């Protein structure tokens, strides 16, 4: 008996040690490097390389006491730390204060961006402050220390030197892209040309494009100023907030007979890392710094080299294609509603009846429940893996497994507002993000509207895709509703 008792005691001690070890790792938030405090005006810039897990930070609703994760739609990478012989991991976006001498806001933003990208992708090496200064020495003709800050072109140049393919969007004065994006659309199938047909045009500008890139989980370097000729400030925008506007506050446009909204209009708050504040501050568009008089003047998007199709062109092509398919979309919605009504007459269970009624209301389009279109750039491997993993049946899984896609794709997800709130989609268009904007609708890879889906092979054209659509008009082989994809880590962990 004594031996058995000793054995159980030892086993219990071992379990307790194991539990303590697990709790330490579970409770680990990250690391903060504290710089020496200065004796002059730079006392506020004491944070060095800081890695804090935003997903472990929660707030509570005042009335319900319900826990809310405010940083659900935010970009992070996984980092490993070694402390006292133990290995800890955390998800974070790197934060650092500027030191005010060697690094101003722009250099600090580039440093944090490079650190994050190196942790999240093997394509990029980690960027050190000395690397930034070395690149600057080849471009700037005067001394680089002490730093006087950088212009947009200087920032873009450095990002190019580190392997990115940056795009500069210069605010409301970016006339060329606005002209390219603002035309109304439909398709001449013979020439694949864009022709005017939209009612109540879906107009987009640099603020809409800004949101599409945030939705794509791309960190954006935002440049703000009180006025164009004043001193500017650079911050990193790394996500958007949870709070949505009311439908009545969003501008609606027409998609055939249906009212429609762009989901970029729903959000007005963004998560930023500003080197003059604490990490992960939520700010309204476009007050991306402490001084609320500053407005967004320009922003720089660090795209990967193979992404040729930028936001303005991608949205125009998606709108063109969706508008051309508006009759199919309308028919698919009506078929889905009729199917629900027929099921409703067969069901006797009260709970199931309520579910079907809610589904019918969710799919019924009105000005209070308009169609929604959500645009984003995605890694095709992750996107396909998600679609296959969440496929309801084998036909849906095989459909996505068979589609050939380049490394990056633009996606336009079509839903109704209520379905969007629940995280479901009724249609999608997938574009080749590596195609030129001159490819126009020939860049469309896949169309799925409710239960009908077709895709284009690399050697095929838009005309071939149209033929496939005509052949499969009545072939309902896929589920009528499917799950919305997310580029954000928190949402992926909850899937």
Buried (B, 14 or more C-beta within 10 A) or exposed (E): EEEEEEEEEEEEEEEEEEEEEEEEEEEBBBBBEEBEEBEEEBEBBBBBBBBBBBBBEEEEEEEEEEEEBBBBBBBBBEBEEEEEEEEBEBBBBBBBBBBBEBBBBBBBBBBBBBBBBBBBEEEBEEBEBEBBBEBBEEEBEEEBEEBEBBEBEBBBBBBBBBBBBBBBBBBEEBEEBBEEBBBBBBBEEEEBEBEEEBEEBBBBBBBBBBBBBBBBBBBBBBBBBBEEEEEBBBBBBBBBBEEBEEBEEBEBBBBBEBBBBBBBBBBBBBBBBBBBBEBBBBBEBBBBBEEEEBBBBBBBBBBBEEBBBBBBBBBBBBBBBBBBBBEBBBBBBEBBBEBBEEBBEEEEEEEEBEBBEEBBEBBBBEEEBBBBBBBBBBBBEEBBEBBBEBBEEEEBBEBBEEBEBBEBBBBBBBBBBBBBBBEBBBBBBBBBBBBEBEBBBBBBBBBBBBBBBBBBEEEBBBBBBBEBBEEEEEEBEBBBBBBBBBBBBBBEEEE
